[in-house]
């Protein structure tokens, strides 16, 4: 007989999304088994044993309505080979203090025992809340990166990366948003079992590594309005006039402030300079145009406010992570298949 399968604990809380939780459960459980079944007609030995744990081991209904029946309580498994935290269905600004004390204590104790800790998407917020990311590199879903950086200023947030490995002994592993939990699962299988087995899983389940990171998928700007009423009014105006020749001058004029005071208040209210804000509005519109029609790149640049197409191309590549043409190829085809 071979060695028993290593146990990976999947932490479940009421805010857990069932798709990520059970998706990870299925992939880990398929390690060593499904490739042999498909290629040789017989199941191979399962090499990883996924185990869903909750605070008290009792079943509960998640935020999206799915029923979760854990395999046990946290106290039942103090030191698995690895712990995975699926994403949390919480609003970006929603406070977490005082909500997960038992789970945070369990994570800290496991970290002290050199257990590998992994988090998918917003699960990284629990690692940060536990104090385990202080002074470490991290990532999370692109919509939560600003919150992670503000709430935990000691964390080095890499918003554009789909996977970050950090901490002593590289025992802290985080994936970005959405389906990057698949990258995380493959990385863990490669580390715990072997690269060949991870490649088998990728081929069985047609998993495409997010090599370009999160940047092409991210919205460049938040829809939230500034609390400063003067700046908020300027945001509303520029949302309709970003393609004009001098949108920043237009906002200054509407604000009634001096240019210096306006720029200072705008940066304080939005976290961005007025020109950066205009660029983000223009690039978001350009992304929509590239997804929805076949207009030439130069025409897209002109329509969103750029007289110099080469400047537009360079800015788009720097901010989005893809050239306009590559972005169109990737996302235009996706939109056409969905329509």
Secondary structure as GFF3:
##gff-version 3
##sequence-region A 1 339
A	DSSP	beta_strand	6	11	.	.	.	ID=ss1
A	DSSP	alpha_helix	18	30	.	.	.	ID=ss2
A	DSSP	alpha_helix	34	40	.	.	.	ID=ss3
A	DSSP	beta_strand	48	54	.	.	.	ID=ss4
A	DSSP	beta_strand	60	61	.	.	.	ID=ss5
A	DSSP	beta_strand	67	68	.	.	.	ID=ss6
A	DSSP	beta_strand	72	73	.	.	.	ID=ss7
A	DSSP	three_ten_helix	74	76	.	.	.	ID=ss8
A	DSSP	beta_strand	82	85	.	.	.	ID=ss9
A	DSSP	alpha_helix	101	112	.	.	.	ID=ss10
A	DSSP	beta_strand	116	120	.	.	.	ID=ss11
A	DSSP	three_ten_helix	121	123	.	.	.	ID=ss12
A	DSSP	alpha_helix	124	129	.	.	.	ID=ss13
A	DSSP	beta_strand	137	138	.	.	.	ID=ss14
A	DSSP	three_ten_helix	142	144	.	.	.	ID=ss15
A	DSSP	alpha_helix	145	151	.	.	.	ID=ss16
A	DSSP	beta_strand	156	157	.	.	.	ID=ss17
A	DSSP	beta_strand	163	166	.	.	.	ID=ss18
A	DSSP	three_ten_helix	168	170	.	.	.	ID=ss19
A	DSSP	beta_strand	172	175	.	.	.	ID=ss20
A	DSSP	three_ten_helix	178	180	.	.	.	ID=ss21
A	DSSP	alpha_helix	181	192	.	.	.	ID=ss22
A	DSSP	alpha_helix	195	204	.	.	.	ID=ss23
A	DSSP	three_ten_helix	215	217	.	.	.	ID=ss24
A	DSSP	alpha_helix	229	241	.	.	.	ID=ss25
A	DSSP	alpha_helix	247	255	.	.	.	ID=ss26
A	DSSP	alpha_helix	259	270	.	.	.	ID=ss27
A	DSSP	alpha_helix	274	292	.	.	.	ID=ss28
A	DSSP	alpha_helix	297	303	.	.	.	ID=ss29
A	DSSP	alpha_helix	309	320	.	.	.	ID=ss30
A	DSSP	alpha_helix	324	338	.	.	.	ID=ss31
###
